[in-house]
Structures are given as structure tokens and as C-alpha cells.
Amino acid sequence: MPNSFFTVSAISKELVRLMENDLVLGKAVGTDNLENEVVKSGGSVKIRRQMQYLGQDNNLDLTSYAEDVVEGTVTVQLDQTWSNKITVGALDRTLSFDRYSDMVLKPMARRAAERVEASIAALYPSFYLFDGTPGTPPATYAALANAGAIMTDAGNSVNGRLAFHSPQVAANLSGLIQGTYVDGKNKTAMEMVKVGRYAGFDNYESVFAPTHTVGPLGGTPLVNGGSQAVTYATAKDTWSQSLITDGWTAAAALRVRAGDTFTMTGVNMVNPNTKADTGRLQTFTILANGSSDAGGNLTLTISPPIITSGAFQTVTAAPADNIGLTIKTGTANTSYRQSLLIDPGAIALVSRPLDIPSGEGLKTSTVSGEYVTMSVSSWVDGNTLNENMRFDMLWKPVVLDPRRGMRLTS
């Protein structure tokens, strides 16, 4: 007789459990699970960015001092779905639930988890903090520690830092970690993909560590016009701005790809807490592919925005006219693997119940786990008595605070 445990409720709970067990990047980022509203595919929700303040020093009288609460918000369009359908025959229903979970649900959960992992890794172009030597995979303590120093200069907490490396970089670091006694556990190596704690990071191996291909480039790109700084009020929701440039090869063609990074002489990064000059050139990331016109002009979309004062100041000064752009990501049209170094608050994984229409004979169970929400729907084919079962997930990862993430190139 059919197994009485094969209910959509039991299956949906088991599928979420299995899927979340397979998450690595998905467990490392923040979640936005305070709301549980049902959303149609393509619908949108808003989540808030954390505030930042200046405060008043050495004066207890606040009569004439106040700071406006101007929250930045991120609009998340929930347009990423994963769906699958299987037909459960009489033979499958004679399996024990544990066997059914192992043979049917586990591989499906793994595939769903892979889709979430890949979508998180694909956010790498938003992170503008950048270090490493293109073409040289990190293989020393200094390589990782130097990246950590940049994150510290950028105002990030030293607690809770996570690093996700390609298998090659993880292998390089694993050899170093096994020869140390950082926390008494490293010599035996961490279970599964955790390489160990090293240079201030919990290090993980991930096949989803992104690969970036540098744009075609061409010419000698320059800032076209001074006074291109913006204010927090204009940039707070996107944490980006336009930068007008020229000097590219004088032909209409693709020049840069999303994720290319550059620096500009005289434009240094400031510590967001103290506003002090860090002595490091600010790295900027290009957020969208860009093509020059026939005259070699190109308006880039960049992050961080060039903010020269206030609570959200990012740089010491705006770039002067005709200052050159130095591309840091590598050689034109060349691909490089990149490690993701993040604080959990850098990214939010947003998942909501999918709006599934009800119908006669359709049974649906939706389960929200700690990280994702999955729906399982079931209906019986009256001709064959086979049970059809479909699985649906609606989610979208979003960069909530790009200041809290970084890339280390190989």
C-alpha cells in the first residue's frame, strides 16, 4: 500500500531540510525572513540598508544638532525561480520515506541549492574592494591577510569574515593551514568544504567562486570633466553613479565589462567610521558593460559613488579632469578566478512563498526554512493513478552593502 508518510507537507519539509544542508554561500549571507508575504514571480519587495551616523564630539548640548534618518532601500525584484516536476509511480510509493528522500529528494535538493549558490556568486561585480595579482592564485598568508587589511581600512569588523575560494586557491591555503595550530582544529582539516580559519577568515572551497573576464578595453581612458562627485541623497538607493570618461579607442565598440575595476590618482579611500585617509587608492567597480562611441567617449556606471563629505563619505577628493583610469582587473579579454571575501551583512538572500493558484485536486504545501522557501504541489492523474509532484522556489540574492565585501583575484 502507498506509504502514508508521502504527504506534500512531509516532502516539502524534507526538501527544505536537504537543500539547506547543501548550502554553503547561501548559509554565509544574511537573510530577509522577517516577512512572509506571497509574491508572484517578477513581483518586488523592498529591504533596508543599515544607517550610518557622524555624531557630535565633545559637546553634550544637542539643542542645535540632529541628523536626519535617511534610509537607503534596495528594491528586490523576485524574478528568479526554480521548478521541477516528477511523476511518482506505485513502485516509488512502496519505498520507505528515508529511501525516497535519499533517492528522489536529495539530488533534487542539491540541484536547487546549486542554483542559489550560483546566483549569489554572480553578484561579485558589485564589490569594489579589490586586491591580488591577476594571473597569480593566492598561495600565502600575506595574500589573504593583505586583503583583510583592506577590509579593515574600509571600516569592516574583524569578526565573522568569510572567504570563498576556487578549488585551486583552497588547495593552496589548505597546505598552509594544515601546518599551523591556529585554533587547535586546523591540523585535522575541517569537514566538507571548510578549509579552516586563516589570516582572519573562515575559509571555504566553492566551485562557484566566480570567474571574471576583463573587457576588451582599448585606448587611454581619462576622466572627462571635474566636479563629478555626488551626494548620499542621490546615490543611497543604488550606491552608484555615472562617471563621464573619454580617451578610449575612437570606435563604437565594447570596452568594459561589469566587474572590471579601476583606480584614479588622487582619489583615496577613507575609513567610513573616522573619515581618515587610508592612504590607499579607492578601487571602483564598473556595474554594467560599457561601449565607447566613435569619438572614444564612454559614460560608466560605477560604485562606490564619489562622495567627498558627510556620514557616507567614500573618498578624499573627486577626480580632476583628465585623470587616468588604471584598470586593476587584468589584461583585456582575459579570464581570472576570484575569491569572495564577505561579511554576512554584505548580501541578503530574499525568498518568498510563490503565489500558486489553487485548484480542484491540487494539494500544495509551502515551507519556509531558515534561508529559503519551497513549495511542493501534488495532483493525481486519473488515468494512470500516478502522482504528479512539482517543486517551486522563488528567490533573489541582493547586495545589501557592497562596502562589506571584497574580491581577491587569482
Secondary structure as the mmCIF struct_conf table of DSSP 4:
data_model
#
loop_
_struct_conf.conf_type_id
_struct_conf.id
_struct_conf.beg_label_comp_id
_struct_conf.beg_label_asym_id
_struct_conf.beg_label_seq_id
_struct_conf.end_label_comp_id
_struct_conf.end_label_asym_id
_struct_conf.end_label_seq_id
TURN_TY1_P TURN_TY1_P1 SER A 4 PHE A 5
HELX_RH_AL_P HELX_RH_AL_P1 VAL A 8 ASP A 22
BEND BEND1 VAL A 24 VAL A 24
HELX_RH_AL_P HELX_RH_AL_P2 LEU A 25 ALA A 28
BEND BEND2 VAL A 29 VAL A 29
STRN STRN1 GLY A 30 THR A 31
BEND BEND3 LEU A 34 LEU A 34
STRN STRN2 VAL A 39 VAL A 39
TURN_TY1_P TURN_TY1_P2 SER A 41 GLY A 42
STRN STRN3 SER A 44 ARG A 48
HELX_LH_PP_P HELX_LH_PP_P1 ARG A 49 MET A 51
BEND BEND4 ASP A 57 ASN A 58
TURN_TY1_P TURN_TY1_P3 THR A 63 SER A 64
STRN STRN4 THR A 73 GLN A 77
STRN STRN5 GLN A 80 VAL A 88
TURN_TY1_P TURN_TY1_P4 ALA A 90 LEU A 91
HELX_RH_3T_P HELX_RH_3T_P1 ASP A 92 THR A 94
BEND BEND5 LEU A 95 LEU A 95
HELX_RH_AL_P HELX_RH_AL_P3 PHE A 97 TYR A 100
HELX_RH_PI_P HELX_RH_PI_P1 SER A 101 LEU A 105
HELX_RH_AL_P HELX_RH_AL_P4 LYS A 106 ALA A 121
TURN_TY1_P TURN_TY1_P5 ALA A 122 LEU A 123
HELX_RH_3T_P HELX_RH_3T_P2 TYR A 124 SER A 126
STRN STRN6 LEU A 129 ASP A 131
BEND BEND6 GLY A 132 GLY A 132
STRN STRN7 THR A 133 THR A 133
TURN_TY1_P TURN_TY1_P6 PRO A 134 GLY A 135
STRN STRN8 THR A 136 THR A 136
BEND BEND7 THR A 140 THR A 140
HELX_RH_AL_P HELX_RH_AL_P5 TYR A 141 ASP A 153
TURN_TY1_P TURN_TY1_P7 ALA A 154 GLY A 155
BEND BEND8 VAL A 158 VAL A 158
TURN_TY1_P TURN_TY1_P8 ASN A 159 GLY A 160
STRN STRN9 LEU A 162 HIS A 165
HELX_RH_AL_P HELX_RH_AL_P6 PRO A 167 ILE A 177
TURN_TY1_P TURN_TY1_P9 GLN A 178 GLY A 179
BEND BEND9 VAL A 182 LYS A 185
HELX_RH_3T_P HELX_RH_3T_P3 ASN A 186 THR A 188
BEND BEND10 GLU A 191 GLU A 191
TURN_TY1_P TURN_TY1_P10 MET A 192 VAL A 193
STRN STRN10 LYS A 194 TYR A 198
TURN_TY1_P TURN_TY1_P11 ALA A 199 GLY A 200
STRN STRN11 PHE A 201 GLU A 205
TURN_TY1_P TURN_TY1_P12 VAL A 207 PHE A 208
STRN STRN12 THR A 211 THR A 213
STRN STRN13 GLY A 219 VAL A 223
BEND BEND11 GLY A 225 GLY A 226
HELX_RH_AL_P HELX_RH_AL_P7 TYR A 232 ALA A 235
TURN_TY1_P TURN_TY1_P13 LYS A 236 THR A 238
BEND BEND12 TRP A 239 TRP A 239
STRN STRN14 GLN A 241 TRP A 248
BEND BEND13 ALA A 250 ALA A 252
STRN STRN15 ALA A 253 VAL A 256
TURN_TY1_P TURN_TY1_P14 ALA A 258 GLY A 259
STRN STRN16 THR A 261 MET A 264
TURN_TY1_P TURN_TY1_P15 THR A 265 GLY A 266
STRN STRN17 ASN A 268 VAL A 270
TURN_TY1_P TURN_TY1_P16 PRO A 272 THR A 274
STRN STRN18 ASP A 277 LEU A 281
HELX_LH_PP_P HELX_LH_PP_P2 GLN A 282 THR A 283
STRN STRN19 PHE A 284 ILE A 286
BEND BEND14 ALA A 288 ALA A 288
STRN STRN20 GLY A 290 SER A 292
TURN_TY1_P TURN_TY1_P17 ALA A 294 GLY A 295
BEND BEND15 GLY A 296 GLY A 296
STRN STRN21 LEU A 298 SER A 303
BEND BEND16 PRO A 304 PRO A 304
BEND BEND17 SER A 309 GLY A 310
TURN_TY1_P TURN_TY1_P18 ALA A 311 PHE A 312
STRN STRN22 VAL A 315 VAL A 315
BEND BEND18 THR A 316 ALA A 317
HELX_LH_PP_P HELX_LH_PP_P3 ALA A 318 ALA A 320
TURN_TY1_P TURN_TY1_P19 ASP A 321 ASN A 322
HELX_LH_PP_P HELX_LH_PP_P4 ILE A 323 ILE A 323
STRN STRN23 GLY A 324 GLY A 324
STRN STRN24 LEU A 325 ILE A 327
BEND BEND19 THR A 329 THR A 329
BEND BEND20 THR A 331 THR A 331
TURN_TY1_P TURN_TY1_P20 ALA A 332 ASN A 333
STRN STRN25 SER A 335 ILE A 342
HELX_RH_3T_P HELX_RH_3T_P4 PRO A 344 ALA A 346
STRN STRN26 ILE A 347 SER A 351
STRN STRN27 LEU A 354 LEU A 354
TURN_TY1_P TURN_TY1_P21 GLU A 360 GLY A 361
STRN STRN28 LYS A 363 SER A 368
BEND BEND21 GLU A 370 TYR A 371
STRN STRN29 THR A 373 VAL A 380
TURN_TY1_P TURN_TY1_P22 GLY A 382 THR A 384
HELX_LH_PP_P HELX_LH_PP_P5 ASN A 386 ASN A 386
STRN STRN30 GLU A 387 VAL A 399
BEND BEND22 LEU A 400 LEU A 400
HELX_RH_3T_P HELX_RH_3T_P5 PRO A 402 ARG A 404
STRN STRN31 GLY A 405 THR A 409
#
